[in-house]
Every structure is written in structure tokens, then in C-alpha cells.
Amino acid sequence: MGKRMSFKQYRANDLLVLAVVMIVFETIVVKAAPRFSSQPYSLSLIPAVTCIVYMRWGVWGCIHAVLGGLVSCIASGADASQYLIYAAGNLLSALSLVVLFKVGKEKIRSKVFWSLLYSFLVTLLMQLGRGLVAFFLGNPIEIVFKFVLTDSLSGVFALVIVWIVRRLDGVFEDQKAYLFRINREEEEERNES
């Protein structure tokens, strides 16, 4: 029998895979955006991926929130202030962790209403964070509303992705609880054999 992976190795691998997925798809979306430049909205996978990582790993999702902002800026050729706006602004989504732990990961995972509300909250906090950072950097207050309104499609996209992944076993689930559940099910199966 092969050597088992430690929990820390599993977490590191999982975080890395989710980061790579986000980097690849966010880059594709940003590079494709100029083809739709006449549209008054933008699309991003960052809220959806960050929401999933928050559910799986809690505060570790902050890495993906910041990384997503940086990737978006790199792919679009942003200026220095935009790096700060997107990376620091996305971190406001960490406030959603209060809701995640107050309501409970299992309730948010298992109930459609809570899953969708949570993904909406993560997206909204990211957009508000970007707008507020932009405002504190000297942009007019209207910029806050612009960030929320032009990125509303990302919120819809996050809702759809979370609605889909919550139905897949173990994807939108606290990974420690998931691993314990899988281990318990394997034990029960062995005992029955």
C-alpha cells in the first residue's frame, strides 16, 4: 500500500489546484473581454472560486481572493493603483467568513438558499471592497457603484457555479469534515464486508 498524504499536503495540493484553475480561467476571461468591450459589464471567476475555497478551507481563501485580483490585473495590463484596488479590495470578502462560521458551513452547504446567499455575499463584498479602495485612492464615490453594477454578471456566475458544485460530493464542503465522512464511510464498508 502506498504512503498516505498528510492533511497539510492534501490542503496544499487542493489550494494549488484551485489556484491554477482560477489563474487559467481568469486569464482566458480577461483576455477575451476586449472582444466584448461594448458591453457595460465584466465577468470574473474570482468570486466563485474564492467562495468555494472559503467553504473548503476557511481563511485560506484569502490567498485566492488576493491572487485572483493580481491575476486579473496582470492579464489586463493594469496600472499600479488597479493592483491595489483589486488585490486589497477582494480581501473585503473575508468578512463573509463571519457568516460562514456563524451560520455554519454545513447549513450553508446543504441548503440552496444559504449557498446562494453566501456566494452573493462573497461577490458583493469583493465588489464593495474594490470600490472602497478605489474611493480611498481618490476616485469619486460613484466608482463604488460602478464596481458593483459592472461586475454584477460575476455575481450571477458565482451563484450558478456554487449551485452546481454544491450538488457534487465533497466539492462545496469543509474538507476536514469531508475527509472524516469519507473515512467513516470506508470504515463502515469494511465492517460490513
Stockholm file with secondary structure:
# STOCKHOLM 1.0

chainA/1-193         MGKRMSFKQYRANDLLVLAVVMIVFETIVVKAAPRFSSQPYSLSLIPAVTCIVYMRWGVWGCIHAVLGGLVSCIASGADASQYLIYAAGNLLSALSLVVLFKVGKEKIRSKVFWSLLYSFLVTLLMQLGRGLVAFFLGNPIEIVFKFVLTDSLSGVFALVIVWIVRRLDGVFEDQKAYLFRINREEEEERNES
#=GR chainA/1-193 SS CCCCCCHHHHHHHHHHHHHHHHHHHHHHHHHHGGGGTTSSCCCCSHHHHHHHHHHHHGGGHHHHHHHHHHHHHHHHTCCHHHHHHHHHHHGGGGGHHHHHHHHCHHHHHHCHHHHHHHHHHHHHHHHHHHHHHHHHTTCCTHHHHHHHHHTHHHHHHHHHHHHHHTTSTTTTSCHHHHHHHHHHHHHHHHHHC
#=GC SS_cons         CCCCCCHHHHHHHHHHHHHHHHHHHHHHHHHHGGGGTTSSCCCCSHHHHHHHHHHHHGGGHHHHHHHHHHHHHHHHTCCHHHHHHHHHHHGGGGGHHHHHHHHCHHHHHHCHHHHHHHHHHHHHHHHHHHHHHHHHTTCCTHHHHHHHHHTHHHHHHHHHHHHHHTTSTTTTSCHHHHHHHHHHHHHHHHHHC
//
